[in-house]
Amino acid sequence: MRSIVATVIMVLTMLNSNALALDTASTGPPYAESQVLTEQRFGITYTDPYRWMENSDDAALYVWLRDQETYTKHKRRGRCVTN
């Protein structure tokens, strides 16, 4: 009886997580916020709107990466990957 209950709980959890992934992935890839950052090196000015993504301590980066992973998994579901 316990194994049946555990199986039902596992299936319901999987269905719920798939539904959440579908909601996130159906809207398209996650939006990557751009923050205009300008830096000058050796007399040359560089502007990089995605420089904030280089900061591995930024919690927003990990939220974007998680959403990107969810979107990618949704798009690749059922597809065979070969190299």
MOPAC internal coordinates of N, CA, C and O (Angstrom, degrees):
PM7 1SCF
backbone

  N    0.0000 0     0.00 0     0.00 0    0    0    0
  C    1.4461 1     0.00 0     0.00 0    1    0    0
  C    1.5202 1   111.66 1     0.00 0    2    1    0
  O    1.2310 1   121.24 1   140.55 1    3    2    1
  N    1.3461 1   115.24 1   -39.45 1    3    2    1
  C    1.4587 1   118.86 1   179.99 1    5    3    2
  C    1.5255 1   111.66 1   -63.15 1    6    5    3
  O    1.2310 1   120.35 1   141.38 1    7    6    5
  N    1.3251 1   116.93 1   -38.62 1    7    6    5
  C    1.4636 1   119.71 1  -178.62 1    9    7    6
  C    1.5295 1   110.82 1   -67.71 1   10    9    7
  O    1.2310 1   120.33 1   146.88 1   11   10    9
  N    1.3277 1   116.98 1   -33.12 1   11   10    9
  C    1.4687 1   119.69 1   177.52 1   13   11   10
  C    1.5248 1   109.83 1   -67.68 1   14   13   11
  O    1.2310 1   120.44 1   135.71 1   15   14   13
  N    1.3245 1   116.76 1   -44.29 1   15   14   13
  C    1.4655 1   121.14 1   178.91 1   17   15   14
  C    1.5289 1   109.90 1   -63.15 1   18   17   15
  O    1.2310 1   120.28 1   136.59 1   19   18   17
  N    1.3154 1   117.08 1   -43.41 1   19   18   17
  C    1.4654 1   120.59 1   179.16 1   21   19   18
  C    1.5216 1   110.87 1   -63.10 1   22   21   19
  O    1.2310 1   120.30 1   140.02 1   23   22   21
  N    1.3262 1   117.03 1   -39.98 1   23   22   21
  C    1.4626 1   121.23 1   178.55 1   25   23   22
  C    1.5238 1   111.10 1   -65.02 1   26   25   23
  O    1.2310 1   120.52 1   136.43 1   27   26   25
  N    1.3225 1   116.61 1   -43.57 1   27   26   25
  C    1.4714 1   120.60 1   178.95 1   29   27   26
  C    1.5249 1   110.14 1   -62.48 1   30   29   27
  O    1.2310 1   120.22 1   135.56 1   31   30   29
  N    1.3197 1   117.19 1   -44.44 1   31   30   29
  C    1.4631 1   120.80 1   178.91 1   33   31   30
  C    1.5218 1   110.40 1   -62.22 1   34   33   31
  O    1.2310 1   119.78 1   137.61 1   35   34   33
  N    1.3247 1   118.03 1   -42.39 1   35   34   33
  C    1.4575 1   121.53 1   179.60 1   37   35   34
  C    1.5279 1   110.94 1   -63.10 1   38   37   35
  O    1.2310 1   120.15 1   135.71 1   39   38   37
  N    1.3243 1   117.32 1   -44.29 1   39   38   37
  C    1.4674 1   120.94 1  -179.97 1   41   39   38
  C    1.5188 1   110.80 1   -64.09 1   42   41   39
  O    1.2310 1   120.08 1   136.08 1   43   42   41
  N    1.3234 1   117.44 1   -43.92 1   43   42   41
  C    1.4626 1   120.73 1   178.94 1   45   43   42
  C    1.5207 1   111.42 1   -63.39 1   46   45   43
  O    1.2310 1   120.28 1   141.12 1   47   46   45
  N    1.3212 1   117.08 1   -38.88 1   47   46   45
  C    1.4599 1   121.30 1   177.49 1   49   47   46
  C    1.5209 1   110.75 1   -63.87 1   50   49   47
  O    1.2310 1   120.39 1   136.81 1   51   50   49
  N    1.3345 1   116.85 1   -43.19 1   51   50   49
  C    1.4640 1   120.74 1   178.82 1   53   51   50
  C    1.5166 1   111.22 1   -64.15 1   54   53   51
  O    1.2310 1   120.24 1   137.34 1   55   54   53
  N    1.3162 1   117.14 1   -42.66 1   55   54   53
  C    1.4612 1   120.38 1   178.96 1   57   55   54
  C    1.5123 1   111.05 1   -63.57 1   58   57   55
  O    1.2310 1   120.32 1   139.72 1   59   58   57
  N    1.3164 1   116.99 1   -40.28 1   59   58   57
  C    1.4497 1   120.83 1   179.17 1   61   59   58
  C    1.5217 1   111.20 1   -65.86 1   62   61   59
  O    1.2310 1   119.85 1   136.33 1   63   62   61
  N    1.3350 1   117.89 1   -43.67 1   63   62   61
  C    1.4582 1   120.42 1  -179.91 1   65   63   62
  C    1.5249 1   110.86 1   -67.05 1   66   65   63
  O    1.2310 1   119.80 1   144.32 1   67   66   65
  N    1.3369 1   117.98 1   -35.68 1   67   66   65
  C    1.4597 1   120.56 1   176.90 1   69   67   66
  C    1.5237 1   110.89 1   -66.00 1   70   69   67
  O    1.2310 1   120.10 1   141.42 1   71   70   69
  N    1.3332 1   117.41 1   -38.58 1   71   70   69
  C    1.4640 1   121.00 1   178.84 1   73   71   70
  C    1.5180 1   110.39 1   -65.61 1   74   73   71
  O    1.2310 1   120.10 1   140.05 1   75   74   73
  N    1.3285 1   117.41 1   -39.95 1   75   74   73
  C    1.4551 1   120.26 1   178.33 1   77   75   74
  C    1.5245 1   110.72 1   -66.22 1   78   77   75
  O    1.2310 1   120.42 1   138.77 1   79   78   77
  N    1.3272 1   116.80 1   -41.23 1   79   78   77
  C    1.4582 1   120.41 1   178.35 1   81   79   78
  C    1.5167 1   110.59 1   -64.46 1   82   81   79
  O    1.2310 1   120.06 1   141.03 1   83   82   81
  N    1.3242 1   117.48 1   -38.97 1   83   82   81
  C    1.4501 1   121.05 1   179.38 1   85   83   82
  C    1.5222 1   110.69 1   -64.42 1   86   85   83
  O    1.2310 1   119.91 1   138.55 1   87   86   85
  N    1.3458 1   117.78 1   -41.45 1   87   86   85
  C    1.4557 1   120.63 1   177.81 1   89   87   86
  C    1.5158 1   110.96 1   -59.97 1   90   89   87
  O    1.2310 1   120.09 1   136.73 1   91   90   89
  N    1.3320 1   117.43 1   -43.27 1   91   90   89
  C    1.4558 1   121.40 1  -179.29 1   93   91   90
  C    1.5206 1   111.03 1   -70.17 1   94   93   91
  O    1.2310 1   120.57 1   136.62 1   95   94   93
  N    1.3252 1   116.51 1   -43.38 1   95   94   93
  C    1.4605 1   120.74 1  -173.13 1   97   95   94
  C    1.5182 1   112.88 1   -78.92 1   98   97   95
  O    1.2310 1   119.54 1   157.50 1   99   98   97
  N    1.3218 1   118.49 1   -22.50 1   99   98   97
  C    1.4599 1   119.72 1  -176.57 1  101   99   98
  C    1.5221 1   112.89 1   -73.39 1  102  101   99
  O    1.2310 1   120.33 1   164.88 1  103  102  101
  N    1.3123 1   116.97 1   -15.12 1  103  102  101
  C    1.4654 1   120.01 1  -179.35 1  105  103  102
  C    1.5227 1   112.23 1   -88.32 1  106  105  103
  O    1.2310 1   119.78 1   178.55 1  107  106  105
  N    1.3142 1   118.02 1    -1.45 1  107  106  105
  C    1.4591 1   121.65 1  -178.76 1  109  107  106
  C    1.5129 1   110.63 1   103.51 1  110  109  107
  O    1.2310 1   120.68 1    -2.05 1  111  110  109
  N    1.3133 1   116.31 1   177.95 1  111  110  109
  C    1.4640 1   119.35 1  -178.32 1  113  111  110
  C    1.5307 1   110.16 1   -63.54 1  114  113  111
  O    1.2310 1   120.58 1   -26.84 1  115  114  113
  N    1.3266 1   116.51 1   153.16 1  115  114  113
  C    1.4617 1   119.02 1  -179.31 1  117  115  114
  C    1.5229 1   111.34 1   -65.35 1  118  117  115
  O    1.2310 1   121.34 1   -35.52 1  119  118  117
  N    1.2990 1   115.05 1   144.48 1  119  118  117
  C    1.4592 1   121.58 1   179.95 1  121  119  118
  C    1.5189 1   108.99 1   -74.51 1  122  121  119
  O    1.2310 1   120.38 1   -51.61 1  123  122  121
  N    1.3124 1   116.88 1   128.39 1  123  122  121
  C    1.4596 1   122.09 1   175.64 1  125  123  122
  C    1.5209 1   107.83 1   -96.65 1  126  125  123
  O    1.2310 1   121.37 1   -69.84 1  127  126  125
  N    1.3109 1   114.98 1   110.16 1  127  126  125
  C    1.4657 1   120.46 1  -179.34 1  129  127  126
  C    1.5227 1   109.85 1   -61.75 1  130  129  127
  O    1.2310 1   120.86 1   -41.07 1  131  130  129
  N    1.3075 1   115.95 1   138.93 1  131  130  129
  C    1.4683 1   119.09 1   175.98 1  133  131  130
  C    1.5200 1   109.02 1  -108.76 1  134  133  131
  O    1.2310 1   121.39 1   -46.94 1  135  134  133
  N    1.3011 1   114.95 1   133.06 1  135  134  133
  C    1.4610 1   122.82 1   177.10 1  137  135  134
  C    1.5146 1   106.19 1  -124.85 1  138  137  135
  O    1.2310 1   120.32 1   -65.98 1  139  138  137
  N    1.2928 1   116.99 1   114.02 1  139  138  137
  C    1.4593 1   120.24 1  -175.78 1  141  139  138
  C    1.5254 1   109.15 1   -69.75 1  142  141  139
  O    1.2310 1   121.30 1   -67.16 1  143  142  141
  N    1.3174 1   115.11 1   112.84 1  143  142  141
  C    1.4600 1   122.27 1   176.45 1  145  143  142
  C    1.5207 1   108.18 1  -118.51 1  146  145  143
  O    1.2310 1   121.44 1   -49.81 1  147  146  145
  N    1.3015 1   114.85 1   130.19 1  147  146  145
  C    1.4600 1   120.32 1  -178.14 1  149  147  146
  C    1.5202 1   108.84 1  -116.93 1  150  149  147
  O    1.2310 1   121.13 1   -42.19 1  151  150  149
  N    1.3163 1   115.44 1   137.81 1  151  150  149
  C    1.4555 1   121.54 1  -179.48 1  153  151  150
  C    1.5275 1   108.05 1  -138.22 1  154  153  151
  O    1.2310 1   121.20 1   -36.22 1  155  154  153
  N    1.3058 1   115.31 1   143.78 1  155  154  153
  C    1.4633 1   118.88 1   178.89 1  157  155  154
  C    1.5240 1   108.91 1  -116.44 1  158  157  155
  O    1.2310 1   121.76 1   -52.48 1  159  158  157
  N    1.3407 1   114.24 1   127.52 1  159  158  157
  C    1.4621 1   120.99 1   177.84 1  161  159  158
  C    1.5170 1   109.11 1  -133.68 1  162  161  159
  O    1.2310 1   121.13 1   -52.85 1  163  162  161
  N    1.2955 1   115.44 1   127.15 1  163  162  161
  C    1.4635 1   122.45 1   177.45 1  165  163  162
  C    1.5272 1   111.49 1    52.89 1  166  165  163
  O    1.2310 1   120.87 1  -141.27 1  167  166  165
  N    1.3117 1   115.95 1    38.73 1  167  166  165
  C    1.4507 1   120.55 1   177.17 1  169  167  166
  C    1.5242 1   115.04 1    80.67 1  170  169  167
  O    1.2310 1   119.96 1  -177.41 1  171  170  169
  N    1.3105 1   117.68 1     2.59 1  171  170  169
  C    1.4626 1   121.56 1   179.21 1  173  171  170
  C    1.5295 1   108.05 1  -111.04 1  174  173  171
  O    1.2310 1   121.02 1   -47.97 1  175  174  173
  N    1.3323 1   115.66 1   132.03 1  175  174  173
  C    1.4477 1   120.99 1  -179.67 1  177  175  174
  C    1.5265 1   109.53 1   -94.67 1  178  177  175
  O    1.2310 1   121.19 1   -52.27 1  179  178  177
  N    1.3266 1   115.32 1   127.73 1  179  178  177
  C    1.4569 1   122.22 1   179.22 1  181  179  178
  C    1.5267 1   108.95 1  -113.97 1  182  181  179
  O    1.2310 1   120.57 1   -43.71 1  183  182  181
  N    1.3096 1   116.51 1   136.29 1  183  182  181
  C    1.4597 1   122.17 1   175.07 1  185  183  182
  C    1.5202 1   107.69 1  -120.96 1  186  185  183
  O    1.2310 1   121.12 1   -54.78 1  187  186  185
  N    1.3304 1   115.46 1   125.22 1  187  186  185
  C    1.4603 1   120.70 1  -178.67 1  189  187  186
  C    1.5234 1   109.05 1  -133.81 1  190  189  187
  O    1.2310 1   120.15 1   -73.66 1  191  190  189
  N    1.3382 1   117.31 1   106.34 1  191  190  189
  C    1.4604 1   119.42 1  -177.27 1  193  191  190
  C    1.5345 1   113.91 1   -71.45 1  194  193  191
  O    1.2310 1   119.90 1   168.00 1  195  194  193
  N    1.3157 1   117.80 1   -12.00 1  195  194  193
  C    1.4620 1   120.86 1  -178.33 1  197  195  194
  C    1.5233 1   112.01 1  -115.25 1  198  197  195
  O    1.2310 1   120.04 1  -161.26 1  199  198  197
  N    1.2909 1   117.53 1    18.74 1  199  198  197
  C    1.4664 1   122.17 1   179.79 1  201  199  198
  C    1.5236 1   111.41 1   -61.87 1  202  201  199
  O    1.2310 1   120.31 1   150.84 1  203  202  201
  N    1.3228 1   117.01 1   -29.16 1  203  202  201
  C    1.4609 1   120.21 1  -179.87 1  205  203  202
  C    1.5211 1   112.07 1   -59.33 1  206  205  203
  O    1.2310 1   120.24 1   157.35 1  207  206  205
  N    1.3384 1   117.15 1   -22.65 1  207  206  205
  C    1.4590 1   120.69 1  -179.77 1  209  207  206
  C    1.5272 1   112.40 1   -72.70 1  210  209  207
  O    1.2310 1   120.20 1   169.40 1  211  210  209
  N    1.3062 1   117.23 1   -10.60 1  211  210  209
  C    1.4563 1   120.39 1   177.28 1  213  211  210
  C    1.5229 1   112.02 1   -80.85 1  214  213  211
  O    1.2310 1   120.27 1   167.76 1  215  214  213
  N    1.3255 1   117.09 1   -12.24 1  215  214  213
  C    1.4585 1   121.60 1  -179.12 1  217  215  214
  C    1.5279 1   109.33 1   -86.85 1  218  217  215
  O    1.2310 1   120.65 1   -78.61 1  219  218  217
  N    1.3141 1   116.36 1   101.39 1  219  218  217
  C    1.4684 1   120.45 1  -176.52 1  221  219  218
  C    1.5296 1   112.56 1   -73.39 1  222  221  219
  O    1.2310 1   119.91 1   174.29 1  223  222  221
  N    1.3273 1   117.77 1    -5.71 1  223  222  221
  C    1.4651 1   120.84 1   176.78 1  225  223  222
  C    1.5240 1   112.22 1   -91.95 1  226  225  223
  O    1.2310 1   120.09 1   175.40 1  227  226  225
  N    1.3278 1   117.44 1    -4.60 1  227  226  225
  C    1.4603 1   122.01 1  -177.74 1  229  227  226
  C    1.5257 1   110.27 1   -80.98 1  230  229  227
  O    1.2310 1   120.39 1   -61.15 1  231  230  229
  N    1.3273 1   116.87 1   118.85 1  231  230  229
  C    1.4733 1   121.28 1  -178.93 1  233  231  230
  C    1.5257 1   111.04 1   -63.14 1  234  233  231
  O    1.2310 1   119.81 1   148.40 1  235  234  233
  N    1.3219 1   117.98 1   -31.60 1  235  234  233
  C    1.4688 1   121.16 1  -179.97 1  237  235  234
  C    1.5277 1   111.13 1   -62.64 1  238  237  235
  O    1.2310 1   120.24 1   147.85 1  239  238  237
  N    1.3210 1   117.15 1   -32.15 1  239  238  237
  C    1.4617 1   120.83 1   177.98 1  241  239  238
  C    1.5215 1   110.17 1   -63.21 1  242  241  239
  O    1.2310 1   120.05 1   136.86 1  243  242  241
  N    1.3320 1   117.50 1   -43.14 1  243  242  241
  C    1.4582 1   120.68 1  -178.25 1  245  243  242
  C    1.5289 1   111.90 1   -70.47 1  246  245  243
  O    1.2310 1   120.30 1   148.32 1  247  246  245
  N    1.3249 1   117.03 1   -31.68 1  247  246  245
  C    1.4640 1   120.33 1   174.58 1  249  247  246
  C    1.5257 1   108.83 1   -64.83 1  250  249  247
  O    1.2310 1   120.16 1   134.38 1  251  250  249
  N    1.3288 1   117.31 1   -45.62 1  251  250  249
  C    1.4675 1   121.38 1   179.43 1  253  251  250
  C    1.5316 1   110.55 1   -63.25 1  254  253  251
  O    1.2310 1   120.19 1   137.02 1  255  254  253
  N    1.3263 1   117.25 1   -42.98 1  255  254  253
  C    1.4661 1   120.59 1   179.61 1  257  255  254
  C    1.5334 1   111.42 1   -63.46 1  258  257  255
  O    1.2310 1   119.98 1   138.90 1  259  258  257
  N    1.3269 1   117.65 1   -41.10 1  259  258  257
  C    1.4637 1   121.16 1   177.81 1  261  259  258
  C    1.5289 1   110.68 1   -62.86 1  262  261  259
  O    1.2310 1   120.81 1   135.29 1  263  262  261
  N    1.3383 1   116.05 1   -44.71 1  263  262  261
  C    1.4648 1   119.93 1   179.20 1  265  263  262
  C    1.5239 1   111.31 1   -65.03 1  266  265  263
  O    1.2310 1   120.37 1   142.17 1  267  266  265
  N    1.3248 1   116.89 1   -37.83 1  267  266  265
  C    1.4611 1   121.56 1   178.00 1  269  267  266
  C    1.5257 1   110.49 1   -64.73 1  270  269  267
  O    1.2310 1   120.69 1   138.80 1  271  270  269
  N    1.3323 1   116.28 1   -41.20 1  271  270  269
  C    1.4621 1   120.36 1   178.58 1  273  271  270
  C    1.5326 1   110.87 1   -64.19 1  274  273  271
  O    1.2310 1   120.39 1   137.40 1  275  274  273
  N    1.3272 1   116.86 1   -42.60 1  275  274  273
  C    1.4619 1   121.25 1   178.64 1  277  275  274
  C    1.5176 1   110.59 1   -61.55 1  278  277  275
  O    1.2310 1   120.64 1   135.06 1  279  278  277
  N    1.3150 1   116.39 1   -44.94 1  279  278  277
  C    1.4660 1   121.13 1   179.23 1  281  279  278
  C    1.5269 1   110.79 1   -62.24 1  282  281  279
  O    1.2310 1   120.54 1   134.68 1  283  282  281
  N    1.3197 1   116.57 1   -45.32 1  283  282  281
  C    1.4643 1   121.09 1  -178.78 1  285  283  282
  C    1.5266 1   111.33 1   -64.09 1  286  285  283
  O    1.2310 1   120.56 1   135.59 1  287  286  285
  N    1.3246 1   116.53 1   -44.41 1  287  286  285
  C    1.4661 1   119.65 1   178.91 1  289  287  286
  C    1.5250 1   110.78 1   -61.33 1  290  289  287
  O    1.2310 1   120.54 1   140.44 1  291  290  289
  N    1.3183 1   116.58 1   -39.56 1  291  290  289
  C    1.4629 1   120.19 1   178.58 1  293  291  290
  C    1.5281 1   110.73 1   -63.39 1  294  293  291
  O    1.2310 1   120.35 1   135.69 1  295  294  293
  N    1.3224 1   116.93 1   -44.31 1  295  294  293
  C    1.4693 1   120.72 1  -178.15 1  297  295  294
  C    1.5223 1   112.21 1   -69.13 1  298  297  295
  O    1.2310 1   120.30 1   148.05 1  299  298  297
  N    1.3317 1   117.04 1   -31.95 1  299  298  297
  C    1.4594 1   120.51 1  -176.35 1  301  299  298
  C    1.5277 1   112.35 1   -90.68 1  302  301  299
  O    1.2310 1   119.77 1   173.09 1  303  302  301
  N    1.3128 1   118.05 1    -6.91 1  303  302  301
  C    1.4630 1   121.28 1  -177.51 1  305  303  302
  C    1.5125 1   109.92 1   -55.93 1  306  305  303
  O    1.2310 1   120.92 1   -53.13 1  307  306  305
  N    1.3173 1   115.85 1   126.87 1  307  306  305
  C    1.4556 1   121.13 1   177.42 1  309  307  306
  C    1.5154 1   114.40 1    85.37 1  310  309  307
  O    1.2310 1   119.85 1   179.64 1  311  310  309
  N    1.3022 1   117.89 1    -0.36 1  311  310  309
  C    1.4659 1   120.34 1   179.68 1  313  311  310
  C    1.5277 1   110.35 1  -102.54 1  314  313  311
  O    1.2310 1   120.90 1   -38.88 1  315  314  313
  N    1.3032 1   115.88 1   141.12 1  315  314  313
  C    1.4482 1   121.87 1   178.52 1  317  315  314
  C    1.5303 1   108.06 1   -83.81 1  318  317  315
  O    1.2310 1   120.70 1   -46.88 1  319  318  317
  N    1.3248 1   116.28 1   133.12 1  319  318  317
  C    1.4553 1   120.30 1   179.99 1  321  319  318
  C    1.5233 1   107.68 1  -108.10 1  322  321  319
  O    1.2310 1   120.56 1   -56.23 1  323  322  321
  N    1.3288 1   116.53 1   123.77 1  323  322  321
  C    1.4644 1   121.14 1   176.61 1  325  323  322
  C    1.5066 1   109.05 1  -129.38 1  326  325  323
  O    1.2310 1   120.73 1   -27.69 1  327  326  325
  N    1.3100 1   116.21 1   152.31 1  327  326  325
  C    1.4652 1   121.14 1   178.50 1  329  327  326
  C    1.4963 1   110.89 1  -101.17 1  330  329  327
  O    1.2310 1   120.10 1   180.00 1  331  330  329

